[in-house]
């Protein structure tokens, strides 16, 4: 069994993240080359779906055996894995609507219905609601019979029975292929939907724990490491709660919103409280300032007050709030664009530096989406025609933006910061105790996180207007973008210093 103990930072990127006119190499190879220019090799890459797909931005795979020919091939994946640890999505809850299993179902459903969740004679309203709106069951008329097919997310994919021998064989084969190409880990996508119940909720149905652990065991048996798409809310922490499974990282889906609120308020109080609660979970929690979908609002860890405040800000700034089944689901703007509205355009990358630092010190692992890392704001440059608001965050980054960024002061700042953050090997307090505190009164924008194992201390000033004295001068910092010789941390600045015992 491999260990996550040396994975600190994870960068997520689509294989075709870059808008390039270069035809000399595959998009996957080009991405690998660009990342090598500014990402230390210690940083892990989550390569988002590269399979032939029916939609959902690659998350409706028509096969797990092939790499999309316009993106590259398995050799490109193997070469990438030689440069850094990579994580690949294990999309096992469903397959694309053009998958051979679904095609067989649409021709003669009785033959393949035991592989898919297919029901003869039911109506869509006899099943649960999809998390993206509407019913999860969709109606098909085949051979003069009415069938319903369980499609949790969209018409582009159909859900799979994981107790099917056929499905199990396909999943195990996929894991063997990943292992043979040097892949490090597998992100278990949509695992809370593994078990189904017609009269139940769409998530967390009886049998889901067993199925999740079954798939995790297959990942381990293939010599790979699982990471779970789970929120660290009251239900999420009940998965993988014992034994070897407890080291499987889960996510803090509310972190992106809590962090955004800290910038709006210029105060670290709410963030301090949030991070302290996480340390009590005794789980490895991954913190992401944003995901490939946006800033999430659907976590049960978010209070109604938090949601109302960020939605009010979003509406004031004309930012898109995605609604699902009458409930706010996410903000589909890019996080840098959101930060530019909260702290001003000129301070956008200062906010990104803060987000990178807090995510790295405050959790088990930090997860950064590539466009966020390089400060790309598609709102200012991309023409997104897709009706799905999530398409904005899949906008390709112009290669000119990458090159200009790497030559800029912000690019130099990122390089220095990443080299320091790679030292911060945290795991949410399980073996790396932390002290987290915020300032009082006029210094309420100050957040201090000390990692007692790495012997490093992070100071962050979330205030957009007030400087704060921290008692450490500039020459004592191993990284800073705003600490003075007199020990004053400027607004929207970061300082990383050695702990008192080390100085």
C-alpha positions in Angstrom: 0.0 0.0 0.0 1.4 3.4 -1.0 1.3 6.4 1.3 0.0 9.9 0.8 2.6 11.2 3.3 4.8 12.8 0.6 1.9 14.3 -1.5 1.5 17.9 -0.4 0.3 19.9 -3.4 -2.0 18.6 -6.1 -2.6 20.6 -9.3 -5.7 19.7 -11.4 -5.7 20.2 -15.2 -7.6 19.1 -18.2 -5.4 17.4 -20.8 -6.4 20.1 -23.3 -6.0 23.0 -20.8 -3.9 25.0 -23.1 -5.0 26.9 -26.2 -2.1 26.3 -28.5 -1.6 26.2 -32.2 1.3 23.8 -31.8 0.7 20.6 -33.8 4.1 19.0 -33.2 3.1 17.3 -30.0 0.0 16.0 -28.3 -1.9 18.2 -25.9 -1.0 15.9 -23.0 2.7 16.1 -23.9 2.5 19.8 -24.3 0.8 20.2 -20.9 3.5 18.0 -19.4 6.3 20.2 -20.9 4.6 23.5 -19.7 4.1 22.2 -16.2 7.7 21.1 -16.0 8.7 24.8 -16.6 7.2 26.0 -13.3 5.9 23.2 -11.1 8.4 21.4 -8.9 8.4 17.7 -9.6 7.2 17.0 -6.0 3.8 18.5 -7.0 1.3 15.9 -8.0 -0.9 16.3 -11.1 -4.6 15.3 -11.2 -5.1 14.8 -14.9 -8.8 15.3 -15.5 -10.7 12.9 -17.9 -9.0 12.1 -21.3 -11.3 9.3 -22.4 -13.7 9.3 -25.4 -16.8 10.8 -23.8 -20.5 11.5 -24.5 -20.3 14.8 -22.6 -20.1 16.3 -19.1 -16.6 17.6 -19.9 -15.2 14.1 -20.1 -17.0 12.7 -17.1 -19.3 10.5 -19.2 -16.7 8.1 -20.6 -17.7 5.8 -23.5 -14.7 3.6 -22.7 -12.0 3.5 -20.0 -9.6 1.6 -22.3 -8.7 4.5 -24.7 -7.2 7.9 -24.6 -9.0 10.4 -26.9 -6.9 10.4 -30.1 -6.9 14.2 -30.3 -5.4 14.4 -26.8 -2.6 11.8 -27.0 -2.2 8.2 -26.1 -1.3 5.9 -23.3 2.4 6.4 -23.9 1.9 10.2 -23.2 0.3 9.2 -19.9 3.2 7.0 -19.1 5.8 9.6 -19.9 3.9 12.2 -17.8 3.9 9.7 -14.9 7.7 9.5 -15.1 8.0 13.2 -14.4 5.7 13.5 -11.4 3.0 11.5 -9.5 -0.3 11.7 -11.3 -3.9 11.0 -10.3 -6.5 9.8 -12.8 -10.2 9.8 -12.4 -11.9 6.5 -11.7 -15.3 7.1 -13.2 -17.1 3.9 -12.1 -20.5 5.1 -11.1 -21.6 5.6 -14.7 -20.7 5.3 -18.4 -21.3 7.5 -21.4 -24.5 7.1 -23.3 -22.4 5.9 -26.3 -20.8 3.2 -24.3 -21.2 -0.3 -25.7 -23.3 -1.3 -22.7 -25.8 1.5 -23.2 -25.9 0.8 -27.0 -26.8 -2.8 -26.2 -29.4 -1.7 -23.8 -31.1 0.6 -26.4 -31.1 -2.3 -28.9 -32.3 -5.1 -26.6 -32.6 -4.0 -22.9 -33.2 -7.4 -21.4 -29.8 -8.6 -22.4 -27.7 -5.9 -20.6 -30.2 -4.5 -18.0 -28.3 -6.3 -15.2 -25.2 -4.1 -15.9 -27.1 -0.8 -15.8 -29.8 0.4 -13.5 -32.7 -0.2 -15.9 -36.3 -0.7 -14.9 -39.2 -1.8 -17.0 -42.6 -0.2 -16.5 -41.5 2.6 -14.1 -42.1 6.3 -14.5 -39.4 8.9 -13.9 -41.2 10.3 -10.9 -40.9 7.0 -9.1 -37.2 7.6 -8.6 -35.2 10.4 -6.8 -34.2 13.8 -8.1 -30.9 14.3 -9.9 -28.4 16.6 -8.0 -28.4 18.7 -11.2 -32.1 19.1 -11.4 -35.0 17.0 -12.7 -35.5 13.3 -12.2 -32.6 10.8 -12.1 -34.7 8.2 -14.0 -35.2 8.9 -17.7 -37.8 7.2 -20.0 -37.0 5.1 -23.1 -39.4 3.3 -25.4 -37.7 0.2 -26.8 -39.3 -2.7 -28.6 -42.8 -1.4 -27.7 -41.9 -1.4 -24.0 -41.3 1.5 -21.6 -38.0 1.4 -19.7 -36.4 3.9 -17.3 -32.7 4.2 -17.1 -31.0 5.6 -14.0 -29.0 8.7 -15.1 -27.8 10.5 -12.0 -26.1 13.5 -13.7 -27.4 14.0 -17.2 -28.7 12.4 -20.4 -25.0 12.0 -21.4 -24.4 9.1 -18.9 -26.1 6.0 -17.5 -25.4 4.5 -14.0 -23.7 1.2 -13.6 -24.4 -1.7 -11.2 -21.1 -2.3 -9.4 -22.2 -5.7 -8.3 -22.2 -6.8 -12.0 -19.4 -9.2 -12.8 -19.1 -7.5 -16.2 -18.7 -4.0 -14.6 -16.2 -5.3 -12.0 -14.0 -6.9 -14.7 -13.9 -3.6 -16.6 -13.0 -1.6 -13.6 -10.2 -3.9 -12.5 -8.9 -3.9 -16.1 -8.8 -0.1 -16.0 -6.9 -0.1 -12.8 -4.4 -2.5 -14.2 -3.9 -0.3 -17.2 -3.3 2.7 -15.0 -0.8 0.9 -12.9 1.1 -0.4 -15.9 1.6 3.2 -17.1 3.0 4.4 -13.8 -0.1 6.2 -12.5 0.1 7.1 -8.8 -3.5 7.5 -7.6 -7.1 7.2 -8.6 -9.8 9.7 -7.7 -13.0 7.8 -7.0 -15.6 10.0 -8.7 -19.2 10.2 -7.5 -18.8 7.3 -5.0 -21.7 8.5 -2.8 -24.0 7.4 -5.7 -22.7 3.9 -5.9 -25.8 2.4 -4.2 -29.3 3.1 -5.5 -32.7 3.1 -3.8 -35.8 4.1 -5.8 -37.6 5.5 -2.8 -34.5 6.9 -1.2 -32.3 9.9 -1.5 -30.0 10.2 -4.5 -26.9 9.8 -2.2 -25.7 7.6 0.7 -28.1 4.7 0.2 -27.7 1.3 2.0 -24.8 -0.7 0.7 -22.8 2.4 -0.4 -20.1 1.9 2.2 -19.5 -1.6 1.2 -19.3 -0.7 -2.5 -17.0 2.2 -1.8 -14.6 0.0 0.2 -14.8 -2.7 -2.4 -13.6 -0.3 -5.1 -11.0 1.1 -2.8 -9.7 -2.4 -2.3 -9.4 -2.9 -6.0 -7.4 0.3 -6.2 -5.1 -0.9 -3.5 -4.7 -4.4 -5.1 -3.6 -2.7 -8.3 -0.8 -0.9 -6.4 -2.5 2.5 -6.6 -3.7 5.0 -4.1 -7.3 6.1 -3.8 -8.6 9.6 -3.2 -12.3 10.0 -2.6 -14.7 12.6 -4.0 -16.3 13.1 -0.6 -17.1 16.1 1.5 -15.9 16.2 5.1 -19.4 16.8 6.3 -21.4 14.7 8.8 -22.1 12.0 6.1 -18.8 12.2 4.3 -16.7 11.4 7.3 -18.6 8.2 7.9 -17.0 6.7 4.7 -13.6 5.0 5.0 -13.7 5.7 8.7 -11.7 2.8 10.0 -8.4 0.9 9.4 -6.4 1.3 6.3 -9.2 3.3 4.7 -8.9 6.2 7.1 -5.8 7.5 5.3 -7.8 8.0 2.1 -8.1 11.8 1.6 -11.5 13.4 1.5 -12.4 17.0 0.5 -13.6 20.1 2.2 -16.2 21.4 -0.3 -17.1 24.4 1.8 -13.5 25.7 2.0 -13.8 27.6 -1.3 -16.8 29.6 0.0 -15.4 30.2 3.5 -12.1 31.5 2.0 -14.0 33.7 -0.4 -16.0 35.2 2.5 -12.7 36.0 4.3 -11.7 38.2 1.3 -15.2 39.9 1.2 -15.1 40.6 5.0 -11.4 41.3 5.3 -11.5 39.1 8.4 -10.0 35.7 9.2 -12.4 34.9 12.1 -14.8 32.6 10.1 -11.9 30.9 8.4 -10.1 30.3 11.7 -13.2 28.6 13.2 -13.6 26.5 10.1 -10.1 25.2 10.0 -10.1 24.4 13.7 -13.2 22.3 13.2 -11.4 20.4 10.4 -8.5 19.5 12.7 -10.9 17.7 15.0 -12.0 15.3 12.3 -8.8 13.3 12.5 -9.1 12.7 8.7 -6.8 13.7 5.8 -8.7 16.7 4.3 -7.9 18.2 0.9 -8.5 22.0 0.6 -9.2 23.5 -2.8 -9.7 27.3 -3.2 -11.9 26.3 -6.1 -12.6 23.3 -8.3 -13.0 22.8 -12.1 -16.7 23.6 -11.6 -16.4 26.8 -9.5 -16.9 27.9 -5.9 -19.1 25.4 -4.3 -22.2 26.3 -2.3 -23.8 22.9 -1.8 -21.8 21.7 1.2 -23.9 21.0 4.3 -21.0 22.5 6.3 -22.0 25.9 5.0 -24.5 27.8 7.2 -27.5 29.6 5.7 -25.9 32.9 6.8 -22.7 32.1 4.9 -24.6 31.1 1.7 -26.8 34.2 1.9 -23.8 36.5 2.3 -21.9 35.2 -0.6 -25.0 35.0 -2.8 -25.7 38.6 -2.0 -22.2 39.6 -3.0 -22.4 37.6 -6.2 -25.7 39.1 -7.2 -24.3 42.6 -6.5 -21.4 41.9 -8.8 -23.5 40.1 -11.4 -21.8 36.7 -10.8 -23.6 33.6 -12.0 -25.2 31.5 -9.2 -26.1 28.1 -10.4 -29.4 26.7 -9.0 -30.2 23.0 -8.8 -33.7 21.8 -7.6 -34.3 25.2 -6.2 -31.1 25.2 -4.1 -27.9 27.3 -4.7 -25.3 24.8 -6.1 -22.2 26.8 -7.0 -20.8 30.1 -8.3 -19.6 29.4 -11.9 -17.3 32.4 -12.1 -13.5 31.7 -12.0 -12.1 32.2 -8.5 -9.5 34.8 -9.6 -12.4 36.8 -11.1 -14.3 36.6 -7.9 -11.2 37.7 -5.9 -10.8 40.7 -8.3 -14.3 41.7 -7.4 -13.7 41.2 -3.6 -10.3 42.9 -3.3 -9.7 44.8 -6.6 -8.2 43.8 -9.9 -4.7 45.0 -8.9 -4.8 42.8 -5.8 -6.1 39.6 -7.5 -2.8 37.7 -7.4 -2.1 38.8 -3.8 -5.4 37.0 -3.0 -4.3 33.9 -4.9 -1.1 33.8 -3.0 -3.1 33.9 0.2 -5.4 31.1 -1.0 -2.4 28.9 -2.0 -0.7 29.5 1.4 -3.8 28.9 3.5 -4.8 25.7 1.6 -1.3 24.3 2.0 -1.0 25.0 5.7 -4.6 24.5 6.7 -5.4 21.0 5.6 -4.0 17.6 4.6 -3.4 18.4 1.0 -3.8 21.5 -1.1 -5.5 21.2 -4.5 -5.1 24.0 -7.1 -6.8 24.1 -10.4 -4.3 25.1 -13.1 -6.1 28.2 -14.4 -6.4 29.5 -10.8 -2.7 28.9 -10.2 -1.7 31.1 -13.1 -4.3 33.7 -12.4 -6.3 33.1 -15.6 -9.7 34.9 -15.7 -11.6 33.7 -18.7 -14.3 36.3 -18.0 -12.0 38.9 -19.5 -10.8 37.0 -22.6 -12.8 33.9 -23.4 -15.9 33.6 -25.6 -17.9 30.8 -24.0 -20.9 29.8 -26.1 -21.8 26.7 -24.2 -25.2 26.8 -22.4 -23.7 25.0 -19.4 -22.3 27.7 -17.1 -19.6 25.3 -16.0 -18.0 25.6 -19.4 -16.5 29.0 -18.4 -14.1 27.2 -16.0 -13.1 24.8 -18.8 -11.9 27.6 -21.1 -8.5 26.9 -22.5 -5.7 29.0 -21.2 -3.9 30.9 -24.1 -0.3 29.8 -24.2 0.6 33.5 -24.4 -1.0 34.0 -20.9 1.2 31.2 -19.5 4.3 32.6 -21.0 3.6 36.2 -19.9 2.7 35.0 -16.4 5.9 33.0 -16.0 7.9 36.1 -17.0 6.0 38.4 -14.6 6.6 39.3 -11.0 3.6 37.1 -10.1 5.3 34.2 -11.9 8.5 34.7 -9.9 6.4 34.9 -6.7 4.6 31.7 -7.5 7.9 29.9 -8.1 9.3 31.0 -4.7 6.1 30.1 -2.9 5.8 26.7 -4.4 9.3 25.8 -3.4 8.5 26.7 0.2 5.0 25.0 0.2 6.5 21.7 -1.0 8.1 21.5 2.4 4.8 21.7 4.2 3.9 18.1 4.5 0.7 18.3 6.3 -2.1 15.8 7.1 -4.7 17.7 8.9 -3.3 17.3 12.4 -3.3 13.5 12.5 0.5 13.5 12.8 1.2 17.1 12.2 -0.2 19.2 15.1 -1.2 22.7 14.2 -2.0 25.9 16.1 -4.5 28.1 14.3 -5.5 31.6 15.5 -6.7 34.9 14.2 -6.2 38.4 15.4 -8.6 40.5 17.5 -10.3 43.8 16.9 -8.3 45.9 14.4 -6.2 42.9 13.6 -9.2 40.6 12.8 -7.8 40.1 9.3 -4.7 38.3 10.7 -4.6 34.5 10.5 -1.7 32.5 11.9 -1.1 28.8 11.3 1.8 27.0 12.8 2.8 23.5 11.6 4.8 22.1 14.6 6.3 19.2 12.6 7.6 21.3 9.8 8.5 24.0 12.3 7.0 26.7 10.0 4.5 29.4 10.8 2.2 31.1 8.3 1.0 34.7 8.8 -1.8 36.0 6.5 -3.4 39.5 6.5 -6.8 39.3 4.9 -7.5 43.0 5.4 -7.5 45.1 2.3 -6.6 48.3 4.2 -5.1 47.6 7.6 -1.5 46.6 8.2 -0.7 44.5 11.3 2.4 44.0 13.4 3.5 40.4 13.8 6.8 40.8 15.6 8.8 39.1 12.9 10.9 41.2 10.5 11.4 40.7 6.8 14.8 39.1 7.0 13.4 36.3 9.1 10.9 35.3 6.5 11.6 32.4 4.1 8.8 33.8 2.0 6.8 37.0 2.0 5.1 39.4 -0.4 4.5 42.2 2.1 6.4 42.0 5.4 8.4 45.1 6.3 11.8 45.5 8.1 9.8 46.6 11.2 7.7 43.4 11.4 4.5 44.9 9.9 2.5 42.7 7.5 0.9 44.8 4.8 -2.7 44.4 3.6 -3.4 41.2 1.6 0.1 39.8 2.4 1.7 36.6 3.4 4.8 35.8 5.5 6.1 32.3 6.1 8.8 32.0 8.9 10.5 29.4 10.9 8.7 28.6 14.2 10.0 30.3 17.3 11.9 27.1 18.3 13.8 27.2 15.1 14.7 30.9 15.0 
